Amino acid sequence: MIFTQLDYAIFFAIVGLTVAAGFLGSRWRAPDFSKIAEWTLGGRKFGTVIVWFLMGADIYTAYSLISVPGAAYSLGGFILYSAVYGSVSYPFLYIVATKFYRIAKRHGFITAGDYVKYRFNSDLAALLVSLTGIIAMLPYIALQIVGISYVLNAMGFPVLPSYAIAYLIVAAFVALSGLRGPALSSLIKDVVLWAVILTVVIYIGTNLGGFGPVFAQLGPSHYLIPNKLMVGYITLALGSGISWMLFPNLLVGLLGSKSEDVIKRNSIFLPVYQVWLIFLAIMGLVALAQNLVPNGVSSLAFPSVLETYFPTSFVVLAFAGIVIGSMVPAGLQSLSAASLITRNIYVAFINRNASEKQQVFWSRIFVFVVIIASLIFAMVPAASGLIFFLLTFSYAWLLQTLPAVILSMYWRSLDKYSVILGWLAGTVLVTYGLFTVGFSGSLLPWFYNIYVGILGLAVNLAVLLMAHVVVRSLKMPIYAPQDLE
């Protein structure tokens, strides 16, 4: 496809407007960036609409636009686990996230590590939870980076320099604006992508006389889930659904809310975004049925549909949406990882007397560190395959922090020794499981194709329970704050 100068002008105008909004976030609502909560959480002042756009921009990203159609093209109906887990995660958030928010706001917590430190009076437990969150962010940001490579190639841009420029710009506006930058730019990102996806679905559905002929042509063997993968499908959907609140970037968005009611309302209205995933999966099936993808490269499914059915002016609009759909969430993800490094490593172990102003300064530095590390991670072989698996790696590791962050809010006698040993057992198993499949997937063929994160959590909880029995029998001291309601 040959693009005109006008096409490139449209592309850069949309990307440039989004970047400008990110920088303008530093002046939005007169922030006092000498306060860490102002920089990291936007002062906890965001209402329902802003949080809806912000969380939508954070959850529905390049993963949705590139990997969902690509996985539907390659795997068929299996990818719909990504639509199913919303039915698990949003009710879970409604109940659990509101309680966490209440505790965090009362005590001024910025990260999950802050809560764990308070809950168990343990810098080590907080460190392990924080390191897990930081490591989990690397493949998540790498997913965003790899997701736009196909767009950059199609438009004739040099990929590696374009990566570096785009994501250093992201680091710059996040460092300057904190959470306000991604929040403001998410308004543009989501409006563009809603317009693109609805237009694509309506136009192609009309052009093909509905999607029934596509399903009929492919046959149920492609879009139904094979029996051998049913355990993997169920466990992946369950594991993904219950781990959402454990993602540092999502927690930042939730804690930026001005009240519990904002979180509750968004737990009700955010599922509207799940419609995206179904529509995009159908686009992958269209690409397969129409034989649109060159050389069978699955991640080109959605770009191929765009290039086949639409003029270049619309294609570049969609391509710009994919790029900003990568940049905005990467900003949130780098901010959350930087906050963990600052609060739960730098302050906890290097400079316990760091002022809030110093914390903001170092968080800004660490944003660049995280972005650069993610750029490096995006170059490893595991990041070049079916990229939706990158996200499932993050889920698997973060699931091992569920006892420390979520279970501990309801189990008062839970102790740090049991949590740490359970985390260690689960994390080792997850990493070993991923190693056995060459980091090319997250289902384990040697154990009924179960999702490695759920198997790790099962081992985690088993070890935790055994350790807790020992702790109680030895009458070891257990630290349990009273104000966890």
C-alpha positions as CSV (number, residue, x, y, z in Angstrom):
1,M,0.0,0.0,0.0
2,I,1.3,3.4,-1.0
3,F,0.7,6.3,1.4
4,T,0.4,10.0,0.3
5,Q,1.8,13.0,2.0
6,L,-1.7,13.7,3.3
7,D,-1.8,10.3,4.8
8,Y,1.4,10.9,6.7
9,A,0.1,14.3,7.8
10,I,-3.0,12.6,9.3
11,F,-0.9,10.0,11.0
12,F,1.5,12.5,12.6
13,A,-1.3,14.9,13.5
14,I,-3.1,12.2,15.6
15,V,0.1,10.9,17.2
16,G,1.4,14.5,17.8
17,L,-1.9,15.6,19.4
18,T,-1.8,12.6,21.8
19,V,1.8,13.4,22.8
20,A,0.9,17.0,23.2
21,A,-1.9,16.1,25.6
22,G,0.5,13.9,27.5
23,F,2.8,16.9,28.1
24,L,-0.1,19.3,28.8
25,G,-1.1,17.0,31.6
26,S,1.6,18.6,33.7
27,R,-0.6,21.8,33.9
28,W,-3.9,20.0,34.3
29,R,-5.7,20.9,37.5
30,A,-2.8,22.8,39.0
31,P,-0.7,19.9,40.3
32,D,1.8,20.2,43.1
33,F,4.5,17.7,42.0
34,S,6.4,18.1,45.2
35,K,3.9,15.5,46.5
36,I,4.4,11.9,45.4
37,A,0.6,11.2,45.4
38,E,0.1,14.1,43.0
39,W,2.6,12.8,40.5
40,T,1.9,9.1,40.8
41,L,-1.9,9.1,41.4
42,G,-3.1,12.4,40.1
43,G,-3.8,13.5,43.6
44,R,-6.6,10.8,43.8
45,K,-8.9,13.3,42.1
46,F,-10.2,11.5,39.0
47,G,-13.9,11.0,38.5
48,T,-15.9,8.3,36.8
49,V,-15.5,9.5,33.2
50,I,-11.7,10.1,33.4
51,V,-11.1,6.7,35.1
52,W,-13.3,5.0,32.5
53,F,-11.1,6.4,29.7
54,L,-7.9,5.9,31.7
55,M,-8.6,2.3,32.6
56,G,-9.9,1.5,29.1
57,A,-6.7,2.9,27.6
58,D,-4.7,0.8,30.1
59,I,-6.5,-2.5,29.6
60,Y,-7.4,-2.4,25.9
61,T,-4.1,-1.7,24.1
62,A,-1.9,-2.9,21.3
63,Y,-2.6,-6.3,22.7
64,S,-6.3,-6.0,21.6
65,L,-5.5,-4.4,18.2
66,I,-2.8,-6.7,17.0
67,S,-2.6,-9.9,19.1
68,V,-6.4,-10.7,19.5
69,P,-7.0,-10.8,15.7
70,G,-3.7,-12.5,15.2
71,A,-4.5,-15.2,17.8
72,A,-8.0,-15.6,16.3
73,Y,-6.3,-16.2,12.9
74,S,-3.9,-18.7,14.3
75,L,-5.8,-20.3,17.2
76,G,-9.4,-19.6,16.5
77,G,-11.9,-19.5,19.3
78,F,-9.3,-20.0,22.0
79,I,-8.5,-16.3,22.0
80,L,-12.0,-15.5,23.3
81,Y,-10.7,-16.3,26.8
82,S,-9.7,-12.7,26.7
83,A,-13.3,-11.7,26.4
84,V,-14.4,-14.2,29.0
85,Y,-12.1,-13.2,31.8
86,G,-13.8,-9.8,32.0
87,S,-16.8,-11.6,33.5
88,V,-14.5,-12.8,36.3
89,S,-12.4,-9.7,36.7
90,Y,-15.0,-6.9,36.9
91,P,-17.2,-8.4,39.7
92,F,-13.9,-9.3,41.5
93,L,-12.7,-5.6,41.2
94,Y,-16.1,-4.4,42.4
95,I,-15.6,-6.3,45.7
96,V,-11.9,-6.4,46.2
97,A,-10.6,-3.2,44.7
98,T,-12.9,-1.0,46.7
99,K,-11.6,-2.5,50.0
100,F,-8.0,-2.1,48.9
101,Y,-8.7,1.5,47.8
102,R,-10.3,2.3,51.2
103,I,-7.2,0.9,53.1
104,A,-4.7,2.6,50.7
105,K,-6.4,6.0,50.9
106,R,-6.6,5.9,54.7
107,H,-2.9,5.2,55.0
108,G,-1.6,7.1,51.9
109,F,-0.3,4.0,50.1
110,I,0.9,4.5,46.6
111,T,1.8,1.0,45.5
112,A,0.9,-2.6,46.4
113,G,4.3,-2.8,48.0
114,D,3.4,0.0,50.4
115,Y,0.3,-2.0,51.5
116,V,2.3,-5.3,51.9
117,K,4.9,-3.5,54.0
118,Y,2.2,-2.2,56.3
119,R,0.2,-5.4,56.4
120,F,3.1,-7.7,57.3
121,N,5.6,-5.2,58.8
122,S,8.1,-6.7,56.4
123,D,10.4,-4.9,53.9
124,L,11.3,-8.3,52.4
125,A,7.7,-9.3,51.6
126,A,7.1,-5.8,50.1
127,L,10.3,-6.1,48.1
128,L,9.3,-9.5,46.6
129,V,5.8,-8.2,45.6
130,S,7.4,-5.1,44.1
131,L,10.0,-7.0,42.2
132,T,7.3,-9.3,40.8
133,G,5.4,-6.2,39.6
134,I,8.4,-4.6,38.0
135,I,9.5,-7.8,36.2
136,A,5.9,-8.4,35.0
137,M,5.8,-4.9,33.5
138,L,8.7,-5.7,31.1
139,P,6.9,-8.2,28.9
140,Y,3.7,-6.1,29.1
141,I,5.5,-2.9,27.8
142,A,7.4,-5.1,25.3
143,L,4.0,-6.3,24.0
144,Q,3.1,-2.7,23.3
145,I,6.4,-2.1,21.5
146,V,6.3,-5.2,19.4
147,G,2.6,-4.5,18.6
148,I,3.4,-1.4,16.6
149,S,6.3,-2.9,14.6
150,Y,3.9,-4.1,11.9
151,V,2.5,-0.6,11.5
152,L,5.9,1.0,11.4
153,N,7.0,-1.5,8.7
154,A,3.8,-0.9,6.7
155,M,4.4,2.8,6.7
156,G,8.0,2.5,5.7
157,F,9.5,3.7,9.0
158,P,12.8,2.3,10.3
159,V,11.6,0.1,13.2
160,L,14.3,0.3,15.8
161,P,14.8,4.0,15.6
162,S,11.1,4.5,15.6
163,Y,10.7,2.4,18.7
164,A,13.3,4.3,20.5
165,I,12.0,7.8,19.6
166,A,8.3,6.9,20.3
167,Y,9.0,5.4,23.7
168,L,11.5,7.9,24.9
169,I,8.8,10.5,24.1
170,V,6.4,8.5,26.2
171,A,9.0,8.4,29.1
172,A,9.4,12.2,28.7
173,F,5.7,13.1,29.1
174,V,5.2,10.6,31.9
175,A,8.2,11.9,33.8
176,L,6.9,15.5,33.4
177,S,3.2,14.9,34.0
178,G,2.9,11.8,36.1
179,L,-0.5,10.1,35.9
180,R,-2.1,13.2,34.5
181,G,-0.3,12.7,31.2
182,P,-1.6,9.3,30.3
183,A,-5.0,10.3,31.7
184,L,-5.4,13.2,29.4
185,S,-3.9,11.4,26.3
186,S,-6.2,8.4,26.9
187,L,-9.2,10.6,25.9
188,I,-7.8,10.9,22.4
189,K,-6.6,7.3,22.2
190,D,-10.0,5.8,23.1
191,V,-12.1,8.1,21.0
192,V,-9.9,7.3,17.9
193,L,-10.0,3.6,18.5
194,W,-13.7,3.4,19.2
195,A,-14.3,5.2,15.9
196,V,-12.0,2.9,14.0
197,I,-13.3,-0.4,15.4
198,L,-16.9,0.4,15.0
199,T,-16.4,1.7,11.5
200,V,-14.4,-1.4,10.5
201,V,-17.0,-3.9,12.0
202,I,-20.0,-2.1,10.5
203,Y,-18.5,-1.6,7.0
204,I,-17.0,-5.1,6.7
205,G,-20.1,-6.7,8.1
206,T,-22.2,-4.9,5.6
207,N,-19.8,-5.6,2.7
208,L,-19.8,-9.3,3.5
209,G,-23.5,-9.6,4.1
210,G,-22.9,-10.3,7.8
211,F,-20.3,-12.6,9.3
212,G,-22.2,-15.8,9.0
213,P,-20.6,-16.6,5.7
214,V,-17.1,-16.3,7.3
215,F,-18.1,-18.8,10.1
216,A,-19.6,-21.1,7.6
217,Q,-16.5,-21.0,5.4
218,L,-14.1,-21.7,8.2
219,G,-16.2,-24.4,9.9
220,P,-16.6,-25.1,13.6
221,S,-13.2,-26.8,13.8
222,H,-11.5,-23.4,13.7
223,Y,-13.6,-21.1,15.9
224,L,-14.6,-23.8,18.5
225,I,-12.1,-24.7,21.3
226,P,-10.4,-28.1,20.9
227,N,-11.2,-30.5,23.8
228,K,-7.4,-30.9,24.6
229,L,-7.2,-27.1,25.3
230,M,-10.4,-26.8,27.4
231,V,-8.5,-27.0,30.7
232,G,-6.0,-24.4,29.4
233,Y,-8.9,-22.1,28.2
234,I,-10.7,-22.3,31.6
235,T,-7.6,-21.8,33.8
236,L,-6.2,-19.0,31.6
237,A,-9.5,-17.1,31.7
238,L,-9.8,-17.7,35.5
239,G,-6.2,-16.7,36.2
240,S,-6.4,-13.6,34.0
241,G,-9.6,-12.5,35.6
242,I,-8.5,-12.7,39.3
243,S,-5.1,-11.2,38.7
244,W,-6.1,-7.8,37.2
245,M,-5.9,-5.9,40.4
246,L,-2.4,-7.2,40.9
247,F,-1.1,-5.3,37.8
248,P,0.8,-2.2,39.1
249,N,-0.5,-0.1,36.2
250,L,-4.1,-1.0,36.9
251,L,-3.7,-0.4,40.6
252,V,-2.3,3.1,39.8
253,G,-5.5,3.9,37.8
254,L,-7.8,2.5,40.6
255,L,-6.0,4.4,43.3
256,G,-6.2,7.6,41.2
257,S,-10.0,7.5,41.7
258,K,-11.5,10.1,44.0
259,S,-13.8,7.7,45.7
260,E,-14.9,4.0,46.1
261,D,-18.0,4.8,44.1
262,V,-15.9,5.7,41.0
263,I,-14.4,2.2,41.2
264,K,-17.8,0.6,41.6
265,R,-19.3,2.5,38.7
266,N,-16.3,1.6,36.4
267,S,-16.6,-2.0,37.4
268,I,-20.1,-1.8,35.9
269,F,-19.3,0.3,32.8
270,L,-15.8,-0.8,31.8
271,P,-17.1,-4.2,30.4
272,V,-18.4,-2.3,27.4
273,Y,-14.8,-2.4,26.2
274,Q,-15.0,-6.2,26.1
275,V,-17.0,-5.8,22.9
276,W,-13.8,-4.7,21.3
277,L,-12.2,-8.1,21.8
278,I,-15.1,-10.0,20.2
279,F,-15.1,-7.6,17.2
280,L,-11.4,-7.9,16.8
281,A,-11.4,-11.6,17.0
282,I,-13.9,-11.7,14.2
283,M,-11.5,-9.6,12.1
284,G,-8.9,-12.3,12.6
285,L,-11.4,-14.8,11.2
286,V,-12.2,-12.5,8.3
287,A,-8.5,-12.3,7.5
288,L,-8.2,-16.1,7.5
289,A,-11.4,-16.7,5.5
290,Q,-10.4,-14.2,2.8
291,N,-6.8,-15.3,2.8
292,L,-5.6,-11.7,3.4
293,V,-2.5,-12.3,5.5
294,P,0.8,-12.3,3.6
295,N,3.0,-15.4,4.4
296,G,0.6,-16.4,7.2
297,V,2.1,-13.9,9.7
298,S,-0.7,-13.9,12.2
299,S,0.0,-10.5,13.7
300,L,-0.7,-8.9,10.3
301,A,-4.3,-10.1,10.4
302,F,-5.9,-6.7,11.5
303,P,-3.6,-4.5,9.4
304,S,-4.3,-6.8,6.4
305,V,-8.0,-6.3,6.8
306,L,-7.6,-2.6,7.0
307,E,-5.4,-2.5,3.9
308,T,-7.8,-4.7,1.9
309,Y,-11.1,-2.9,2.6
310,F,-10.3,0.7,3.3
311,P,-8.6,3.7,1.6
312,T,-5.2,4.8,2.8
313,S,-6.6,7.9,4.6
314,F,-8.6,5.6,6.9
315,V,-5.8,3.0,7.2
316,V,-3.4,5.7,8.6
317,L,-6.1,6.8,11.0
318,A,-6.3,3.2,12.3
319,F,-2.5,2.9,12.3
320,A,-2.2,6.0,14.3
321,G,-4.8,4.5,16.7
322,I,-2.6,1.4,17.1
323,V,0.5,3.5,17.8
324,I,-1.2,5.7,20.4
325,G,-2.9,2.5,21.7
326,S,0.6,1.3,22.4
327,M,2.2,4.5,23.7
328,V,-0.5,5.6,26.3
329,P,-0.7,2.3,28.2
330,A,3.1,2.0,28.1
331,G,3.2,5.3,29.8
332,L,1.0,4.0,32.6
333,Q,3.0,0.8,32.9
334,S,6.4,2.5,33.1
335,L,5.0,5.0,35.7
336,S,3.7,2.2,37.9
337,A,7.0,0.2,37.7
338,A,9.0,3.3,38.5
339,S,6.8,4.0,41.5
340,L,7.5,0.5,42.8
341,I,11.3,1.0,42.4
342,T,11.2,4.3,44.2
343,R,8.8,3.5,47.0
344,N,9.8,-0.1,47.8
345,I,13.4,-0.3,46.8
346,Y,15.0,3.2,46.9
347,V,13.1,4.4,50.0
348,A,12.9,1.1,51.7
349,F,16.6,0.1,51.3
350,I,18.7,3.1,50.1
351,N,17.3,6.3,51.5
352,R,14.6,5.8,54.2
353,N,14.5,9.6,54.8
354,A,13.8,10.6,51.2
355,S,11.4,13.5,51.0
356,E,8.4,13.4,48.7
357,K,10.1,15.7,46.4
358,Q,13.1,13.4,46.1
359,Q,10.7,10.5,45.5
360,V,9.2,12.3,42.6
361,F,12.6,13.1,41.2
362,W,13.8,9.4,41.3
363,S,10.5,8.1,40.0
364,R,11.0,10.3,37.0
365,I,14.4,8.9,36.5
366,F,13.2,5.3,36.9
367,V,10.5,5.9,34.2
368,F,13.3,6.2,31.6
369,V,15.1,3.1,33.1
370,V,11.9,1.0,32.8
371,I,11.3,2.1,29.2
372,I,14.9,1.4,28.2
373,A,14.7,-2.1,29.8
374,S,11.5,-2.8,28.0
375,L,13.0,-1.8,24.7
376,I,15.8,-4.3,25.3
377,F,13.3,-7.0,26.3
378,A,11.3,-6.4,23.1
379,M,14.4,-7.6,21.2
380,V,14.5,-11.1,22.8
381,P,13.2,-14.0,20.8
382,A,10.2,-14.6,23.2
383,A,8.9,-11.2,22.2
384,S,8.8,-12.0,18.5
385,G,6.3,-14.8,18.4
386,L,2.5,-14.8,19.1
387,I,2.6,-11.8,21.2
388,F,-0.5,-12.3,23.3
389,F,1.5,-14.9,25.3
390,L,3.7,-12.1,26.6
391,L,0.8,-10.8,28.6
392,T,0.0,-14.2,30.0
393,F,3.6,-14.4,31.3
394,S,2.9,-11.2,33.3
395,Y,-0.4,-12.7,34.7
396,A,1.4,-15.9,35.7
397,W,4.0,-14.1,37.8
398,L,1.6,-11.6,39.3
399,L,-0.8,-14.3,40.4
400,Q,1.9,-15.4,42.9
401,T,1.4,-12.1,44.8
402,L,-2.4,-12.7,45.3
403,P,-2.0,-14.0,48.8
404,A,0.1,-11.1,49.9
405,V,-2.1,-8.4,48.3
406,I,-5.6,-9.7,48.3
407,L,-5.9,-12.8,50.6
408,S,-4.2,-10.9,53.4
409,M,-7.1,-8.3,53.5
410,Y,-9.5,-11.0,54.6
411,W,-7.3,-13.4,56.5
412,R,-6.1,-11.6,59.6
413,S,-3.8,-14.3,60.9
414,L,-1.9,-14.8,57.7
415,D,1.8,-14.4,58.4
416,K,4.7,-13.1,56.3
417,Y,6.7,-16.4,56.5
418,S,3.9,-18.4,54.8
419,V,3.3,-15.7,52.2
420,I,7.0,-15.5,51.3
421,L,7.5,-19.3,51.1
422,G,4.3,-19.6,49.0
423,W,5.5,-16.8,46.7
424,L,8.8,-18.5,46.3
425,A,7.3,-21.9,45.4
426,G,4.8,-20.5,43.0
427,T,7.3,-18.2,41.2
428,V,9.8,-21.0,40.8
429,L,7.2,-23.3,39.4
430,V,5.9,-20.6,36.9
431,T,9.4,-19.8,35.7
432,Y,10.3,-23.4,35.3
433,G,7.1,-24.1,33.5
434,L,7.7,-21.3,31.0
435,F,11.2,-22.6,30.5
436,T,10.0,-26.1,29.7
437,V,8.0,-24.6,26.7
438,G,10.8,-22.3,25.6
439,F,8.9,-19.2,26.7
440,S,6.8,-19.7,23.6
441,G,3.5,-20.1,25.4
442,S,2.0,-20.4,28.9
443,L,0.0,-23.6,28.7
444,L,1.8,-26.7,29.9
445,P,1.4,-29.7,27.6
446,W,3.0,-32.0,30.2
447,F,0.2,-31.2,32.7
448,Y,-3.2,-31.3,30.8
449,N,-2.3,-28.0,29.1
450,I,-3.1,-26.1,32.3
451,Y,-2.2,-22.4,32.5
452,V,1.1,-22.2,34.3
453,G,-0.1,-19.2,36.4
454,I,-2.9,-21.2,38.0
455,L,-0.7,-24.3,38.6
456,G,1.9,-21.9,40.2
457,L,-0.9,-20.4,42.4
458,A,-2.1,-23.8,43.5
459,V,1.4,-24.8,44.6
460,N,1.8,-21.4,46.2
461,L,-1.3,-21.8,48.3
462,A,-0.4,-25.4,49.2
463,V,3.0,-24.3,50.5
464,L,1.4,-21.3,52.2
465,L,-1.1,-23.4,54.1
466,M,1.5,-25.9,55.2
467,A,3.9,-23.2,56.4
468,H,1.0,-21.4,58.2
469,V,0.2,-24.6,60.1
470,V,3.9,-24.8,61.2
471,V,4.0,-21.1,62.2
472,R,0.8,-21.5,64.3
473,S,2.0,-24.7,65.9
474,L,5.3,-23.1,66.9
475,K,3.4,-20.0,68.2
476,M,5.6,-17.7,66.1
477,P,4.7,-14.0,66.3
478,I,2.2,-12.9,63.7
479,Y,1.8,-9.2,62.8
480,A,-1.8,-8.2,61.9
481,P,-2.9,-4.5,61.9
482,Q,-6.4,-4.0,63.2
483,D,-7.6,-1.4,60.7
484,L,-8.1,-3.6,57.6
485,E,-11.8,-2.9,57.1
